[in-house]
Amino acid sequence: MLSVRPKITDLNFHLFERNVHPELFEICAARVIERENYILKLNITTDGHAISFVHNDMILTEVCASAHHPLPAQRVVLSHPIDGVCNDETSIHDTIGYRSEVQLEGVKPMMFVTIQQQLDAKVECEGLVHRFHSNGRLSFGAMSYINVQAFRSHVNVRTFHTFPDTSAVLKSDTRFSLDLF
């Protein structure tokens, strides 16, 4: 398993209207959350994350991965490089609403260390956390943190991925919602 992240400039953001098989990724941490109306599958990968929202026979999968990562070409709802701030919104079969904001932010090295320390203080029960090994140049490695707020008809998922080599933080804020009425 890789111990360091790919280059931040190589990352792309994808949304699929299908399951993306976990075998395509090197999964570092995983969690499944089941509610009355949906199942949420969370995966921190060596590149970023893969999050699946399953309602009845409908599946949406959000993936943050290297542009070089082999991903399916079928049923791609959206796909774009990660650069600055990007907002996406769509609806699937008038049943599942999807909204995301992805932000790539370069910060000053001292601020980056503070962010790393704050993420490092997160406990596993608050979400899903993975600490990557140092690449040897810095005393700490990258981190990924996923926070979930799950409700009956919607779920909010916030992700944070750090990139120590460039003092960059990739944040995403995603909402999957169901039209149950």
Secondary structure, DSSP 4 states (H G I P E B T S, - for coil): --SSPPPGGGEEEEEESS---GGGS-EEEEEEEE-SS-EEEEEEESSSEEEEEEETTEEEEEEEEETTS----TTEEEEEE--SEEEEEEEETTTEEEEEEEEEEE--HHHHHHHHHHHHT--GGGSEEEEPPP-SSSSS--EEEEEEEE-SSEEEEEEEEEEGGGTEEEEEEEEEEE---
